[in-house]
């Protein structure tokens, strides 16, 4: 029977212990410690195939890119390339990791609203396939490098603001990303008079979008740019973080995009999408160990992680769910706040959560953390960043080790009076 919100491979054993990818989570925690990020490789493969096959069937001249800021590890870059995906990168560090993973630089699409001259030079010299130009200043820096034969897209503002957290909305007229249409047309002419290759336009309306209609609406805005060879319409498909959320299916998402593309874009143009969260979020979960159960005016179940390994609850007020990884059908459900160990009142992973008889030493599994939890990990209160463990077919592979205290000290030069 499926375990809600967890990867499709998740299952309860006869002994009532939760496993993912054929791996008992208690055994994994014993080997690698907690907190730990666990990533189901098969879930990623399956979702990548749904996206690639589904888009190709609807629009043959197409490409799916992995928006790698959602989970930027060398292992994830290698996995995405192995699944036939191109890679969306948003900084020099992401380019470095993708190249270290053996990704063909021609498959990289370089994004960002404030690329430095250093980053642009590195991208050009590394053979990055496409640079997505965000503004006229960036274009001038790129022209000064120079970059003969460099393929480029221009990011435009579609004026579509979907319903999502304000920090995750990127397509409205007040977005820091992209340029208005008139500026984009002027930049197009400047590129065409250079030695670079103008391929087309790019847009992105946001992240964690739970309705399909805005995606089609954004694609229809590209009628302002007829005759381009490439149209990159971004990503943003949401995922269910809670039992109540019901985002569009991958098929509904692709139908919305391609129906609008057929009405709007040249039939021979290349259509690109950039899923990130929808590829990795459900494939990942985080394991914690309960450190204390405190009853005051409320019941607080405190774990050995927190906002250092998942900033989203504090940053975007994202709601999550969690379960004790040991099934206790007869235990009373306890209404509690699942809180972290960082010294902030805002370090609340989940409020008003029901857990089955939480006790010190329990293993807690928090699903749908595959996107942005690792990305935004930090060293608050000297926390060491958690490891990333890939699971598949009953095996584990440590792909990012836990930081050590020596790692924390490695950049500290100290001071003496």
N, C-alpha and C positions, 0 to 999 in steps of 0.2 A: 504494500500500500504506500503511495507517495507520502512524503513528509512535507507538509505545506511550507513553501518559501525556500526550502533547501534544494540543492541540485537533484536531478532526477534519480541519481544513484543512491541517495540517502535512504537508509533503512534501519529499522529496529531489529536487533538480534533476538533470539529466543530468551536471552538473559536480560533483555530490556536495555541494551547498550546501543547508542547511536553510532552508525558507521556512514562514511561517505567515500565513494570511489572504491568500495570494498575494503576500506581501512577502518578499524575500530578507533574511534576518536580518543578513547581513554589510552589506548596503546600509543597513539600518535603523541598525545600530550605527555606521556611518560618519557618518550624518547626525545622530544624537542622542547618540552617545557611550555609554559603559558606566560603571557598571551602569545598566541601564534595565529598567523593567517594561513588558512587551508584553502587550496584551490583545486577544483575538480577539472582535470584536463579534458575529460570526455564531454563535460557540459559545454566547455568552450568550443570544442570541435563541432559539436552538434549545432550550436547556435551559429557558428561561422558558416557551416554548410547551408543552413536554412537561409541565411542572408545572401550568400553568394549564388546558390542555385535559384532562389526565389527571384532575385533581381535579374539574373541572366535570362531566366525563362520569360520575364516580362519585357526586358530591354537588353537584347544581346550585347550591344556595345556598351558595356558597363564595367565598373570596378568597385569593389568594397575595400575601404581603408579601415584599419584599426586605429581609433582615436586613442593613442597610446598614453596620453596623460592620465587616463583612467587607471592604469596599472603599469607603470614604467619599470619593468625589470628586464634584464637581458633575456631571461628565460621566456617571458611573455612575448618579446619581440621575435624570438626564434620560433615559438609556437605559432604566432600569427602568420609569419612568412611561410611556415610549413603548411598552413591551411589555405594558402593561396591569396592572402590578403596583402594589400599595400599598407603603408604605415603613415599615419598622420603624426608629425612631431611638432613640438611647440617651443623648442629651445635647443641650444647647442648640446646640453647634457643628454637630451633624448636622442639627438643624432648620434652622439658618441656611443650610447648604449645599443642603439639599433645596428650600428656598424659592427660593434663588438659581437653582436648576435649573428653576424654573417648576412644581414639583410642587404640585398642589392640596393645601392644608393639611388638608383633610378626609380625605385618603388617608394621613395620617401617624398612626402609633401610637407613643406616647412611652413608652419603657421606662426602667428603671433602679431600683436599690435605694436610692439616696440622692439623690433629686432635691431641689434647693434651692428655697427660696421664689422666688428670682429666676428659676430655670428654669421652674417651674410657672406663674408669672405670665406669662412670655414665651410659653409654650405656649398658655395660655388666650387671651391677647390676639392671638396669631398665628392663631387659629382651628384649632389642631391637633385633628383629628377625634376621636381617642380617647386617653385617658391610662390607662395600665396601672398601677394603684396597687399598690405593693409592700408597704406596711405601714401601721399605724394612725397613726403620726406623720405620714406623708405625706398621709394622708387629712385629718387635722386642718389641715395647712398649706393644702391645696387648698380646704377648706371656708371658710377665713379669707380667701380672695382677693377675692370669692367667684367661683363659676363656674357661673352658671345655664345649664342646657341642655347642659353639658359631658358628653359620653359617656365612660364609664369602664368598665374591666374590673378585676377583682381577681386578682392573681397568687397562685396557691396552690402548695403544696409537695406533689407527688404521691407522694413516697416511693419513687420509681423511680430507681435509681442504675445506669445502663448501664455497660458496660465501655468506658472511655475514659481519657484522662489525667486525674488528679485535678483539675487546674485547669480542665478542660473539662466537668466533671460538675456539673450545676446542679439536679437533681431529687431528690436524696436528702434525708433528714431533717436533715442538717447543713449544707444549703446556705444561703448568705447571702441568697438570693433568695426572695421570697414569704412566705406565712404559712400556718400549719396551718389545717385546715378549720374548727375552732371559731372562730378569730379571723376567718376569712373570712366566716363566717355573721354574726358580730356587726357587721363592717364593712358587709356588705350592707344590714342593717337601717338603719344610720346613713346610708348613701347614699340609700336609698329615702325617708328622711324629709327629705332635702335637696332642692335645686333641680336637682341633677345627675341624669343618666340612667344607671342601672345596666343595662349590656348583658349582662354575664356574667362568665366566668372565663377566666384564661390560665394556661398552664403551659409549661414548657420543661425538658427533662431533660438537655440537654447538647449537645456538639458532637463532630464526627468519630466518629459512632456507626456501627459496621460490621455491625450486625445489625438486622433489621427488628422483631423481637418486642418490644423495649422500648417502641417507639412505640405499639403497640397496647395494651400494658399500661398505659401512662400515660393514654391516652384512657379506658380503662375506669375509672380512678380518678374520673373526672368524674361518675360516677353519684351521687356525694355532692352534686351541685349540679343537681338536676332543674329543668326548666322555664326555663332561661336562653335568651335570644334569640341569644347569641353564645358560641361556644366556640373559643378560640384555643389550638391545641395546640403552638405553637412550631415549631422546626425541628430541625436536628441531624444530618441525613443526611450520612454520611461520604463521602469520595472516595478513590480509589486514589493515594497518594503514591509507592508503590513498585510494582514489577512483581508482587510477591507478594500485595498486598492486593486483596481482592474484596468491596467494599461492596455492599449491596443496590442493585438497579436503582431508578430512579425509580418504575417501575410497582410493584415489590415494596414500596417504601416507602409509596406511596399506598394499596395494597391493605391493608397492615397497619393504617393509620390509619382508613380508611373502613370496613373490616370491623368494627373495634371501635366506631366511631361508630354504625353501624347497630344494633349490639347495645345501645348505652348511651345515646345522645343523642336528643332529640326530632327527629323527621323534618323538621320545618320550621325547625330552628335553622340559623344561619349557622356554617359551619365554616371556620376560618382556619388556614393554615400559614405558617411564616416561614423559608423556606430562605435561607441566606447562602452558606456555603462551597460547597454543592452547585451554586450558580448561577455562582460566579465563580472557584473555585479552578482548575479545569481550563482555563478560558478564558485564564488568565494564565501567563506564564513570565518568568523574569529572565535577562538577558544580562550576562555578565561577560567581561573580558579577562584572560587568564593573564599574571601579572606575573613569576612565578618558578617554576622547578621545582627543588626542593631535595631532595637525597638524603642522609639521615643514617642513623639507625636505621630510618626510614621514608621514603617518598617523599611530599613535600608539594607539591601544586600550589596555589599561592597566586593569588588573583584580586583585582581592584580593588574588590570589595565585601566583604560579610560580615554580621556580626550587626547592623550599622547599617541594613541594608536587608532582612534577614530574621532576626528574633529567634526564630522558632519552634524551630530546632534547639537553641538554648541554653535556651529557656524551657520547652518541652514535650518536648524530645528527639525531635521529629518527624524521621523518616527521609525523605530525598528521593533522587532519582536525577538524573543530569545527563549530557549528551553534548557532545562537541566538535561544533560546528555545521558542520564540514567532514568529510564521510564519508572514512574512510581504511581501506578494507577490508583492505589489506595491512600496516597498522601493528600492531605488537605491543600487546596490552592491558597497561596498566600499573596495578598495584594501588596506590592512593594515597589520601591524605586531601585532599579539596578544602577549603582553608582560606581564611579571609578576612584582611583587612588590619587589623582592630581589634586592639589590644594586649591580648588576653585569650587564654589557653590554650583557653578554652571557645568561641572563635570558630572552630568547625569546622562548615562547612556540611554536608559529607557525609564520613563515615569509611568506609574500606575500599571505595572506589569504583573501578571499572575504567574507564579512559579510554584511547582509542586514541592512543598516541604523543603525549602532551601536550607542547606546546612554548610557549615565551614568545611572546605575541602571539595565541595561539589564542582564538577566540570560544567560550565555553562557554554552553550553553543549559540552564537548570534549570527543568523544567516544574512545573506544579501549584503556582504561587506567587501565583495570583490572589486568594487569600483571606488576609488578615491580614499579609502581608509589607509592603505599603504602609502599612497601618493602624498597624503597630508600628514604622515607620521612625523613626530617631533620629539624633542628631548626634554619636554617640560618636567621640572623637578628631577632632572637627571635620568629620566627614563631611557632605557636602551630600546632602540627600535626592534620590533618583533620580527621573527623569521617568517619566510614564506615557504610553505611546503606544498609541492604538487602531489596529488594523489591520482592514481589511475590503475584499474585492474588489480586492486589489492596491494599495490606497491606505493612507497613514498619516495620522494626525491626532494631533498633540501636545496632550494634554488636561490634563496637569500638567507644567509646565516643571521642569527641574533647579534646585534651589536654588543661589543664588550666595553667595559669601563676604559680599557686602553684606547679603544676607538674614540671615546668621548674626549680623552686627553690628547689625542694625536694632533689636533690642530691648535691646542692651547700652548702658547709660548710663555705664559706667565709674566710676572712683574715683580721686581724687587725694589724697595724704596732706597 
